[in-house]
Amino acid sequence: MTALTVLVVGAGAASAAVPPTEPGSPPGANDWACKPSKAHPEPVVLAHGASANMTLNWFALSPKLKAQGHCVFALTYGVPAGTPFPINQIGGRLPMEQSAQEFGAFVDRVLKHTGARKVNIVGHSEGSLMPNYYVKFLGGKDKVNRYVALTPLWDGSQLLALPKLLDFARKLGLGPVIDGIMGPVFPSALQFLHGSEFLRKLNQDGVAVPGVTYTNVMTRYDEAVVPYTSGYMHAPNATNYVLQDLCRFNISEHILVAIDPLVHQLVANSLDPANAKPIRC
């Protein structure tokens, strides 16, 4: 991540230090002088997916949220220290426990500079899953109001039957080989799989954290979250949407969800339910 430079305004007496906008911020995001309005009292923190970054994941949604009056913040997380350019633009690679700590520190910065008590989270793919570790285990439950998860995988993915294949390989004693290959390159990848230790811990005693309002947005054409129903959250404080149940001919798959106008409307409604607008296909 880019090191923060402290800006001191005025001569002699220091004023409130405001970090500069991080390079690569999506349009509308990371204005550290933004103060939440009464209409939108919680800043929105955007969490990208695996192998992505804040620039690519949120170039479409971020400016829309800003135009709607939200203070919007985004980060690229999960990049191993010392990763050279351009590989350092590929985020979400560290174990999600580590990324959750990084995410939590970013939330604290947002709260400090905006003066807000809580944030709202919008996450895509890994970004729909990882922040919940922060919410559940790292004190985030008292700092998060609304949590919108796009293509979530609360029960993991069974893509290409990988969980069964990996389990079989480990029974053959190949676990150290698998970990030796994946560990240095993309250690979070195995955590996405159904039955992973990470997911077992996250789902223990229920994945939904009381006091946080969840919205889950799924697509039947998700080629990465298999089955897409892994995104259902069965909890009284959760609402679940399948795009094709709302708009029959919607064709968004895993990646296109991030730029889909229908999804953007669902996000807007979820962040501001008092002023929710009818869904238009």
Backbone bond lengths (Angstrom), bond angles and torsions (degrees), N, CA, C in turn:
res aa  C-N    CA-C-N  psi(-1)  N-CA   C-N-CA  omega(-1)  CA-C   N-CA-C  phi
1 M - - - 1.458 - - 1.531 110.08 -
2 T 1.326 113.90 152.34 1.458 118.85 179.73 1.516 110.48 -69.05
3 A 1.338 116.75 133.96 1.457 120.31 177.79 1.509 109.45 -67.14
4 L 1.323 116.02 145.03 1.456 120.82 -178.08 1.511 110.46 -88.30
5 T 1.304 115.95 136.47 1.450 122.01 175.34 1.511 108.35 -106.89
6 V 1.307 117.70 129.74 1.451 121.76 -179.08 1.514 109.05 -85.83
7 L 1.328 115.94 127.50 1.451 121.36 178.32 1.520 108.87 -100.63
8 V 1.293 117.03 126.69 1.456 121.72 176.68 1.520 107.90 -111.40
9 V 1.323 115.56 119.31 1.457 121.09 -175.81 1.519 109.37 -97.48
10 G 1.342 116.75 132.11 1.456 120.88 177.29 1.510 111.49 96.08
11 A 1.307 117.90 158.99 1.460 122.63 -179.48 1.509 109.83 -99.86
12 G 1.322 115.57 138.97 1.456 120.74 175.32 1.500 112.67 87.09
13 A 1.337 119.25 -65.01 1.464 122.51 -177.22 1.514 108.76 -101.56
14 A 1.337 116.01 132.83 1.464 121.02 179.84 1.520 109.53 -82.90
15 S 1.323 115.86 137.45 1.457 120.94 174.00 1.517 108.42 -99.83
16 A 1.335 116.41 -174.53 1.464 120.13 -179.60 1.523 109.66 -59.73
17 A 1.312 116.47 126.91 1.462 121.25 -178.42 1.517 109.53 -76.13
18 V 1.323 116.93 125.57 1.453 122.33 -179.88 1.520 108.87 -119.64
19 P 1.335 118.35 119.47 1.464 119.88 179.42 1.522 110.91 -64.80
20 P 1.313 116.98 151.68 1.461 119.45 175.04 1.521 109.92 -73.14
21 T 1.328 116.09 161.75 1.456 120.02 175.64 1.526 109.44 -66.20
22 E 1.344 116.57 128.83 1.461 119.92 -178.60 1.522 111.47 -64.92
23 P 1.324 117.19 139.78 1.472 119.98 174.59 1.526 110.26 -57.85
24 G 1.305 115.36 138.59 1.454 119.51 179.72 1.506 113.92 87.65
25 S 1.333 118.11 2.47 1.457 119.97 178.38 1.521 110.14 -62.44
26 P 1.328 118.33 137.96 1.462 119.38 176.55 1.518 110.68 -67.36
27 P 1.317 118.66 157.51 1.471 121.07 -179.62 1.529 111.13 -53.35
28 G 1.319 115.82 133.58 1.457 120.78 177.08 1.512 115.18 88.79
29 A 1.321 117.86 -9.12 1.463 120.82 -174.38 1.528 112.03 -102.84
30 N 1.322 114.50 154.93 1.471 124.09 170.97 1.523 114.29 65.39
31 D 1.322 114.87 40.36 1.457 120.83 167.59 1.527 105.91 -88.43
32 W 1.326 116.74 98.55 1.457 121.03 -171.72 1.524 112.82 -74.95
33 A 1.313 116.60 -4.72 1.454 119.89 174.38 1.526 111.73 -94.86
34 C 1.330 116.91 -1.70 1.467 121.25 -178.06 1.532 110.62 -67.09
35 K 1.311 116.37 133.97 1.459 122.27 176.14 1.525 108.86 -116.79
36 P 1.325 117.16 125.98 1.467 120.25 -178.03 1.528 112.03 -59.58
37 S 1.327 115.30 145.69 1.459 121.70 178.65 1.532 109.83 -90.46
38 K 1.331 115.57 170.70 1.459 119.96 176.41 1.529 110.27 -64.90
39 A 1.320 116.24 -32.15 1.465 120.26 179.55 1.518 111.79 -70.70
40 H 1.334 116.54 -33.09 1.467 121.70 -178.89 1.526 108.97 -132.95
41 P 1.322 117.21 75.86 1.467 120.50 -172.69 1.519 115.47 -72.67
42 E 1.337 117.44 -18.35 1.465 119.59 179.93 1.526 110.81 -104.43
43 P 1.324 118.72 125.45 1.463 120.80 172.48 1.532 110.00 -61.82
44 V 1.314 115.79 153.56 1.461 121.66 178.00 1.524 109.00 -102.66
45 V 1.329 116.50 126.94 1.458 121.74 177.42 1.523 108.16 -109.85
46 L 1.331 116.14 124.02 1.460 122.97 -176.37 1.533 110.38 -98.78
47 A 1.334 116.62 131.08 1.469 122.22 179.43 1.527 109.45 -120.42
48 H 1.320 116.46 116.49 1.469 122.16 -175.93 1.534 112.34 -74.89
49 G 1.320 115.80 175.53 1.451 122.02 179.54 1.515 112.95 -91.87
50 A 1.332 115.84 177.37 1.460 122.05 178.89 1.523 110.30 -64.15
51 S 1.323 116.00 142.63 1.470 123.82 179.27 1.521 112.33 67.04
52 A 1.323 117.56 11.67 1.460 120.88 -179.63 1.521 109.42 -115.48
53 N 1.307 116.45 -167.84 1.461 122.73 174.26 1.516 107.84 -154.01
54 M 1.322 116.71 173.48 1.464 119.35 -175.59 1.526 111.79 -64.79
55 T 1.324 117.21 -31.54 1.461 120.76 -176.89 1.519 111.59 -64.55
56 L 1.328 116.34 -52.99 1.465 121.38 -176.07 1.513 112.27 -72.98
57 N 1.330 116.42 -39.99 1.455 119.73 -172.22 1.533 112.60 -70.98
58 W 1.340 116.75 -31.57 1.467 118.75 -167.55 1.518 114.31 -122.50
59 F 1.330 118.47 17.00 1.463 119.66 -178.38 1.524 111.82 -64.23
60 A 1.325 118.13 -24.36 1.466 120.80 -178.75 1.525 112.59 -94.53
61 L 1.322 117.60 -43.53 1.464 120.83 -175.28 1.526 112.55 -77.46
62 S 1.323 117.76 -40.34 1.460 121.40 -174.38 1.529 113.15 -55.19
63 P 1.337 119.88 -50.46 1.474 118.68 -179.27 1.528 112.66 -65.90
64 K 1.334 117.45 -28.63 1.467 119.30 177.61 1.524 110.61 -67.33
65 L 1.327 116.50 -43.98 1.459 119.83 178.99 1.524 110.82 -64.15
66 K 1.328 116.32 -39.53 1.465 120.75 177.65 1.528 110.30 -61.57
67 A 1.333 116.35 -43.36 1.460 120.83 -179.50 1.525 111.76 -65.80
68 Q 1.317 116.83 -25.20 1.464 121.51 178.37 1.525 112.25 -82.37
69 G 1.333 116.68 -2.91 1.447 120.50 175.12 1.508 115.85 102.63
70 H 1.325 117.68 7.82 1.453 120.76 178.86 1.530 111.04 -85.62
71 C 1.315 116.79 146.33 1.466 120.70 163.58 1.521 106.42 -81.42
72 V 1.327 116.75 123.57 1.464 121.68 -171.69 1.522 110.25 -117.35
73 F 1.320 115.27 134.66 1.463 120.83 179.09 1.520 109.61 -134.83
74 A 1.320 115.52 146.58 1.459 120.58 -178.78 1.517 109.25 -146.81
75 L 1.320 115.50 154.42 1.458 120.69 176.91 1.520 109.29 -142.14
76 T 1.329 115.12 157.64 1.460 121.11 167.22 1.519 106.11 -102.57
77 Y 1.316 116.04 118.53 1.465 121.41 -173.55 1.536 110.60 -117.13
78 G 1.315 114.96 168.56 1.460 119.76 171.44 1.509 115.46 72.95
79 V 1.344 117.24 28.74 1.470 121.43 177.20 1.527 108.16 -100.91
80 P 1.328 118.77 118.47 1.472 120.25 179.60 1.516 112.12 -56.54
81 A 1.320 116.61 139.32 1.465 121.70 179.75 1.524 110.75 -57.93
82 G 1.307 115.82 138.76 1.457 120.98 177.68 1.510 114.57 84.72
83 T 1.346 117.77 2.74 1.460 120.18 179.43 1.525 109.73 -67.89
84 P 1.328 118.70 126.00 1.476 120.77 -177.15 1.521 112.17 -77.44
85 F 1.323 116.05 160.64 1.465 122.25 172.94 1.525 108.57 -70.66
86 P 1.332 120.11 140.13 1.464 128.10 4.58 1.531 113.92 -94.47
87 I 1.346 117.37 2.98 1.468 119.40 -177.71 1.518 110.70 -63.55
88 N 1.327 116.60 -24.07 1.467 119.05 179.82 1.528 112.76 -71.58
89 Q 1.326 116.68 -1.42 1.458 120.46 174.23 1.522 112.04 -91.84
90 I 1.325 116.67 -0.25 1.464 121.32 178.90 1.517 108.14 -101.95
91 G 1.322 116.62 106.13 1.452 121.44 -174.49 1.520 113.43 -98.88
92 G 1.332 114.56 -179.17 1.455 121.00 177.11 1.502 114.83 74.34
93 R 1.344 117.71 21.65 1.465 119.96 -173.99 1.527 113.65 -96.24
94 L 1.312 117.93 -26.84 1.459 120.08 -178.73 1.529 110.55 -69.85
95 P 1.331 118.33 160.34 1.464 119.49 173.00 1.522 109.72 -52.52
96 M 1.317 116.00 141.37 1.460 119.18 -172.95 1.521 113.22 -65.26
97 E 1.319 118.11 -23.56 1.458 119.64 174.64 1.533 110.58 -62.06
98 Q 1.337 116.19 -39.63 1.463 120.32 178.22 1.523 111.36 -71.75
99 S 1.333 116.15 -42.18 1.467 119.50 178.76 1.520 110.81 -62.98
100 A 1.335 117.16 -34.02 1.463 120.78 179.14 1.525 110.82 -65.38
101 Q 1.316 117.16 -35.97 1.461 120.25 176.19 1.528 110.05 -66.19
102 E 1.316 116.32 -42.26 1.464 121.21 178.22 1.528 110.07 -63.30
103 F 1.315 115.59 -41.84 1.460 120.84 179.15 1.527 110.59 -63.62
104 G 1.321 116.41 -43.20 1.459 120.50 179.50 1.520 112.59 -61.93
105 A 1.328 116.56 -40.26 1.467 120.30 177.21 1.525 110.64 -63.42
106 F 1.331 116.59 -37.05 1.466 120.46 178.41 1.527 110.48 -66.90
107 V 1.329 116.89 -42.36 1.464 120.62 177.27 1.531 110.29 -58.79
108 D 1.324 116.67 -41.99 1.468 119.77 179.01 1.528 111.07 -61.32
109 R 1.323 117.39 -39.37 1.463 121.04 176.43 1.521 110.79 -61.94
110 V 1.329 116.05 -44.16 1.461 120.84 179.88 1.526 110.59 -61.03
111 L 1.315 116.58 -46.20 1.459 120.54 -179.58 1.533 110.89 -63.06
112 K 1.327 115.74 -40.89 1.459 120.49 -179.14 1.525 111.45 -62.15
113 H 1.320 117.38 -46.51 1.462 120.58 -172.84 1.526 113.39 -83.19
114 T 1.335 117.24 -21.92 1.464 119.36 178.81 1.523 111.99 -95.77
115 G 1.323 117.29 -20.72 1.450 120.63 -176.20 1.513 113.80 77.96
116 A 1.332 116.67 8.93 1.469 120.68 -179.94 1.527 110.93 -78.03
117 R 1.322 115.99 158.15 1.467 121.37 177.46 1.523 111.63 -88.47
118 K 1.345 115.67 -31.79 1.461 120.62 -177.92 1.527 109.92 -141.69
119 V 1.328 115.58 164.51 1.459 121.82 174.05 1.525 109.25 -119.24
120 N 1.316 115.34 165.08 1.458 122.46 166.54 1.521 107.83 -108.54
121 I 1.310 116.75 143.00 1.462 122.11 -179.02 1.526 109.98 -110.64
122 V 1.328 116.48 135.18 1.458 122.24 167.46 1.518 106.49 -124.56
123 G 1.321 116.78 118.57 1.463 120.83 -177.60 1.514 111.80 -127.93
124 H 1.323 115.96 150.91 1.462 122.68 179.72 1.516 109.42 -123.15
125 S 1.335 117.07 131.18 1.457 122.33 176.34 1.540 110.09 57.78
126 E 1.330 118.88 -120.44 1.464 119.21 177.18 1.525 111.05 -55.89
127 G 1.322 116.27 -33.90 1.455 120.61 179.12 1.517 113.27 -69.02
128 S 1.334 117.44 -12.62 1.460 120.26 173.84 1.521 111.12 -86.76
129 L 1.317 116.18 -17.89 1.470 121.93 -174.04 1.523 112.54 -104.69
130 M 1.317 116.47 -51.33 1.461 121.81 -174.71 1.527 114.21 -55.23
131 P 1.365 119.57 -45.07 1.457 118.41 -178.03 1.529 113.94 -60.66
132 N 1.326 117.21 -23.24 1.461 118.21 -179.66 1.527 111.83 -69.70
133 Y 1.324 116.81 -23.54 1.465 119.73 173.04 1.523 108.93 -65.80
134 Y 1.328 115.57 -41.42 1.464 120.32 175.72 1.524 110.67 -62.41
135 V 1.329 116.25 -44.58 1.461 120.43 -178.66 1.523 111.00 -63.20
136 K 1.330 115.83 -42.89 1.470 120.27 -171.54 1.521 113.35 -83.21
137 F 1.337 117.33 -35.65 1.461 119.40 -169.72 1.533 114.70 -119.09
138 L 1.329 117.88 -15.01 1.461 119.80 -173.12 1.528 113.00 -117.92
139 G 1.313 116.43 23.70 1.455 119.92 175.03 1.505 115.77 85.67
140 G 1.322 117.69 7.50 1.459 120.10 -176.53 1.514 115.08 -73.42
141 K 1.333 117.72 -17.44 1.469 119.44 -175.57 1.518 112.44 -61.02
142 D 1.311 117.52 -27.17 1.461 121.12 179.71 1.524 112.57 -89.23
143 K 1.337 116.75 -1.26 1.460 120.85 -176.50 1.527 112.93 -120.70
144 V 1.340 116.51 3.58 1.467 120.88 -177.05 1.526 109.42 -126.07
145 N 1.336 115.64 131.40 1.457 121.12 177.34 1.527 110.83 -98.75
146 R 1.336 116.08 -64.47 1.466 120.93 -178.33 1.530 110.23 -114.60
147 Y 1.316 114.83 145.28 1.464 121.73 -174.47 1.527 107.22 -135.88
148 V 1.329 116.44 109.20 1.458 122.08 -178.48 1.525 108.82 -106.13
149 A 1.319 116.22 118.79 1.461 122.03 -175.38 1.528 110.15 -111.03
150 L 1.334 117.00 118.70 1.462 123.07 178.56 1.521 109.36 -99.94
151 T 1.310 116.91 127.90 1.472 124.18 -173.54 1.528 110.79 48.46
152 P 1.324 118.31 55.02 1.466 120.75 -178.53 1.524 111.46 -71.76
153 L 1.309 115.57 161.67 1.469 121.07 178.62 1.524 109.57 -140.43
154 W 1.322 114.99 62.22 1.462 120.19 -177.01 1.518 111.92 -60.56
155 D 1.326 116.65 -30.10 1.470 120.24 179.05 1.518 111.50 -103.55
156 G 1.330 116.94 12.46 1.460 120.69 178.07 1.516 113.11 79.29
157 S 1.316 115.18 175.42 1.459 121.40 179.34 1.524 110.41 -112.04
158 Q 1.344 114.87 144.82 1.459 121.12 175.84 1.526 110.39 -112.65
159 L 1.330 115.10 32.88 1.456 122.10 -178.49 1.522 110.97 -53.42
160 L 1.332 115.61 127.51 1.474 122.75 177.85 1.530 112.77 54.95
161 A 1.329 115.99 25.78 1.465 121.33 -179.49 1.521 112.09 57.59
162 L 1.341 116.67 27.65 1.461 120.67 -176.73 1.528 113.85 -59.56
163 P 1.345 119.46 -39.03 1.470 117.29 179.20 1.524 112.89 -57.74
164 K 1.343 116.94 -41.21 1.466 120.01 -179.89 1.530 111.12 -69.85
165 L 1.332 115.82 -39.64 1.461 119.29 179.65 1.530 111.05 -64.86
166 L 1.328 116.39 -41.02 1.461 119.75 179.83 1.522 111.13 -68.72
167 D 1.320 116.10 -37.99 1.463 119.35 177.64 1.526 110.05 -63.25
168 F 1.327 116.51 -41.41 1.465 120.34 178.31 1.524 110.69 -64.37
169 A 1.341 116.38 -42.15 1.463 120.31 179.65 1.526 111.46 -62.85
170 R 1.312 116.69 -39.54 1.468 119.55 178.68 1.517 111.37 -66.63
171 K 1.322 117.09 -35.53 1.462 120.38 177.08 1.524 111.11 -65.35
172 L 1.327 116.08 -25.55 1.462 120.80 176.64 1.521 112.48 -85.04
173 G 1.346 115.87 1.79 1.462 120.17 179.16 1.501 114.46 86.00
174 L 1.340 117.14 16.79 1.462 120.74 -177.65 1.526 113.21 -95.31
175 G 1.327 116.55 7.90 1.457 119.74 -179.98 1.514 113.38 -54.56
176 P 1.343 119.36 -49.47 1.470 120.17 179.79 1.528 113.24 -59.66
177 V 1.339 116.97 -32.65 1.464 120.36 178.68 1.528 110.22 -67.66
178 I 1.336 115.68 -45.57 1.463 120.72 179.78 1.520 110.50 -61.85
179 D 1.328 115.66 -47.92 1.471 119.92 -178.99 1.523 111.16 -65.44
180 G 1.328 116.83 -33.73 1.459 120.66 179.83 1.513 112.50 -68.45
181 I 1.346 115.48 -29.71 1.460 119.63 179.00 1.527 110.93 -81.59
182 M 1.342 115.23 -48.68 1.458 119.84 -174.09 1.524 112.39 -77.83
183 G 1.319 117.14 -33.97 1.457 121.59 -173.98 1.515 114.36 -53.06
184 P 1.317 118.75 -53.77 1.469 119.45 -177.51 1.526 113.88 -72.97
185 V 1.334 117.72 -21.69 1.457 121.00 -171.99 1.527 112.33 -97.86
186 F 1.341 116.95 -52.65 1.465 121.41 -172.65 1.523 109.17 -151.94
187 P 1.325 117.97 67.98 1.459 120.28 -173.54 1.524 114.71 -62.57
188 S 1.332 118.11 -22.30 1.466 118.72 -179.47 1.520 112.53 -75.86
189 A 1.341 117.78 -18.29 1.465 120.80 -172.39 1.523 112.52 -58.86
190 L 1.320 117.64 -43.29 1.457 120.15 -177.95 1.525 111.58 -70.15
191 Q 1.329 117.51 -19.19 1.463 120.45 -179.81 1.520 112.23 -73.80
192 F 1.337 117.81 -19.32 1.465 121.23 179.67 1.517 112.35 -75.00
193 L 1.311 117.73 -17.93 1.452 121.31 -169.81 1.527 111.88 -78.07
194 H 1.300 115.14 142.96 1.464 121.99 177.60 1.528 110.59 -52.03
195 G 1.324 115.87 130.63 1.448 120.56 177.70 1.510 115.08 87.03
196 S 1.342 118.19 3.00 1.460 119.99 -179.12 1.523 110.42 -66.27
197 E 1.318 115.84 156.74 1.458 120.39 179.08 1.526 110.90 -59.69
198 F 1.325 116.24 -38.75 1.459 120.54 179.01 1.521 111.15 -59.49
199 L 1.342 116.89 -46.47 1.453 120.65 -177.82 1.526 111.82 -71.10
200 R 1.313 116.97 -34.19 1.468 118.95 177.30 1.530 110.05 -61.79
201 K 1.317 116.34 -41.83 1.465 119.88 178.60 1.525 110.84 -67.21
202 L 1.332 116.74 -43.08 1.456 120.87 -177.20 1.528 111.47 -65.30
203 N 1.320 117.27 -33.27 1.463 121.59 -176.67 1.525 113.48 -89.68
204 Q 1.319 116.68 -7.91 1.459 119.20 -179.81 1.533 110.08 -60.93
205 D 1.328 115.86 130.22 1.472 122.40 -179.00 1.529 112.15 64.24
206 G 1.313 116.93 22.69 1.463 120.78 178.03 1.514 112.44 94.18
207 V 1.321 116.34 135.54 1.459 120.28 -175.41 1.521 111.80 -78.77
208 A 1.339 117.91 -29.73 1.467 121.04 -179.20 1.524 110.36 -76.34
209 V 1.311 115.96 135.06 1.462 122.14 179.85 1.523 108.71 -96.82
210 P 1.324 119.02 123.11 1.465 120.84 179.31 1.530 111.53 -56.78
211 G 1.327 115.05 141.15 1.455 120.46 179.41 1.512 114.07 95.52
212 V 1.332 116.79 -14.22 1.464 122.52 177.40 1.526 108.08 -106.82
213 T 1.322 117.51 134.40 1.463 121.99 179.26 1.525 109.37 -96.15
214 Y 1.328 117.06 117.47 1.463 122.59 -175.54 1.530 111.11 -102.75
215 T 1.323 115.15 142.27 1.460 122.88 168.99 1.521 107.68 -128.93
216 N 1.332 116.91 126.02 1.460 121.81 -178.24 1.520 109.99 -115.77
217 V 1.328 116.41 127.61 1.464 122.49 -176.82 1.524 108.61 -117.97
218 M 1.330 115.70 117.78 1.466 121.76 -176.34 1.527 111.13 -119.80
219 T 1.326 116.09 162.13 1.456 121.64 173.49 1.526 109.17 -132.58
220 R 1.311 115.59 138.53 1.469 120.44 178.68 1.529 111.67 -65.52
221 Y 1.325 117.10 -18.50 1.460 121.10 -177.13 1.525 112.70 -97.35
222 D 1.316 116.26 20.33 1.465 120.23 -179.51 1.525 109.37 -70.47
223 E 1.328 115.85 115.64 1.465 120.62 -179.04 1.519 112.36 -91.79
224 A 1.332 117.34 -7.22 1.464 120.99 -179.47 1.522 112.17 -104.12
225 V 1.326 117.00 -39.86 1.464 121.50 176.02 1.524 107.50 -94.63
226 V 1.319 115.59 104.12 1.461 122.16 -175.09 1.534 109.25 -123.79
227 P 1.356 116.95 118.51 1.458 127.47 -5.73 1.520 111.22 -76.79
228 Y 1.316 115.72 160.49 1.475 119.36 -178.71 1.525 111.23 -63.20
229 T 1.341 116.75 -22.83 1.463 121.04 -179.23 1.521 112.52 -67.18
230 S 1.334 117.29 -7.06 1.464 120.47 172.44 1.521 110.92 -59.87
231 G 1.334 116.07 -18.26 1.453 120.43 -178.33 1.516 114.66 -82.99
232 Y 1.334 117.38 -7.97 1.466 119.18 178.51 1.520 110.15 -67.98
233 M 1.308 115.19 137.78 1.457 121.78 174.82 1.527 107.38 -120.33
234 H 1.308 115.56 112.90 1.453 120.53 -177.17 1.523 108.92 -92.84
235 A 1.320 114.83 91.36 1.457 120.90 -177.37 1.527 108.57 -157.22
236 P 1.317 118.04 149.77 1.468 120.33 -179.20 1.519 114.13 -65.71
237 N 1.320 117.36 -20.95 1.462 120.62 179.87 1.525 111.94 -101.10
238 A 1.347 116.43 25.24 1.467 121.23 -179.53 1.521 110.91 -129.88
239 T 1.346 115.11 141.42 1.460 122.49 173.41 1.522 107.83 -120.36
240 N 1.327 116.18 133.63 1.461 121.15 -176.02 1.530 110.49 -116.99
241 Y 1.339 115.47 133.48 1.456 121.61 177.13 1.529 109.71 -125.23
242 V 1.322 115.97 139.91 1.460 122.45 167.49 1.526 106.19 -113.89
243 L 1.323 116.67 123.15 1.468 120.25 -172.18 1.521 112.33 -53.41
244 Q 1.321 117.02 -41.68 1.459 120.35 -175.41 1.528 112.43 -73.21
245 D 1.334 117.45 -16.91 1.464 119.81 172.68 1.526 110.80 -74.86
246 L 1.330 116.24 -25.87 1.460 121.66 178.88 1.524 111.68 -88.64
247 C 1.323 115.18 -42.97 1.467 121.75 -179.63 1.525 107.57 -134.56
248 R 1.294 115.58 105.19 1.469 122.31 -170.21 1.521 113.54 -53.39
249 F 1.332 116.85 -38.00 1.457 120.23 -173.13 1.526 113.40 -98.72
250 N 1.318 117.16 15.26 1.461 119.76 176.19 1.535 108.94 -65.63
251 I 1.318 117.08 132.65 1.469 120.73 -175.29 1.531 112.91 -114.52
252 S 1.314 118.48 9.78 1.465 119.94 -177.67 1.521 110.91 -63.00
253 E 1.334 114.72 134.12 1.465 120.18 173.86 1.529 107.66 -106.68
254 H 1.320 117.65 -156.25 1.455 121.24 -170.10 1.534 113.06 -59.53
255 I 1.312 117.31 -46.75 1.461 120.70 -175.07 1.526 111.76 -80.90
256 L 1.335 117.31 -41.57 1.459 120.77 -176.02 1.517 113.01 -65.38
257 V 1.320 117.59 -18.52 1.460 120.60 178.07 1.532 111.05 -54.75
258 A 1.317 116.76 -34.48 1.475 120.60 -176.28 1.523 112.97 -67.02
259 I 1.333 118.26 -20.99 1.463 120.92 -177.53 1.529 112.39 -118.06
260 D 1.312 117.38 7.33 1.461 122.50 -176.24 1.537 110.31 -76.54
261 P 1.345 118.91 123.42 1.471 121.00 178.51 1.529 113.02 -58.47
262 L 1.323 117.66 -33.87 1.464 120.44 176.95 1.519 110.54 -62.74
263 V 1.320 116.57 -43.92 1.461 121.07 177.66 1.518 110.38 -63.06
264 H 1.316 116.14 -41.84 1.464 119.97 179.42 1.523 111.14 -60.63
265 Q 1.346 116.80 -36.24 1.461 119.54 177.49 1.527 110.98 -68.94
266 L 1.324 116.54 -38.99 1.461 120.00 176.99 1.524 111.02 -63.66
267 V 1.332 116.24 -39.82 1.462 120.07 178.25 1.526 109.89 -63.06
268 A 1.331 116.51 -47.55 1.462 120.58 -179.93 1.518 111.46 -59.24
269 N 1.334 116.71 -43.69 1.461 120.64 179.63 1.524 111.68 -65.97
270 S 1.324 116.55 -36.57 1.458 120.68 -178.32 1.523 111.22 -70.90
271 L 1.327 116.76 -34.57 1.461 120.69 179.22 1.524 112.26 -78.03
272 D 1.323 116.26 -24.68 1.467 120.58 -177.27 1.532 109.26 -138.57
273 P 1.329 117.81 66.20 1.471 120.57 -174.42 1.524 113.71 -61.76
274 A 1.308 118.79 -25.60 1.457 121.02 179.84 1.517 111.60 -65.98
275 N 1.325 117.06 -24.17 1.466 121.79 179.87 1.522 111.75 -120.17
276 A 1.323 115.95 30.77 1.468 120.66 -179.01 1.522 111.31 -62.08
277 K 1.333 115.03 140.01 1.457 121.35 179.93 1.525 109.77 -105.82
278 P 1.335 116.87 152.88 1.473 120.02 178.99 1.524 111.34 -60.09
279 I 1.313 115.74 143.46 1.467 120.84 177.98 1.519 109.36 -75.66
280 R 1.331 115.27 130.03 1.467 121.10 176.76 1.514 109.98 -118.18
281 C 1.302 116.10 128.59 1.471 120.52 -178.88 1.527 110.66 -85.12
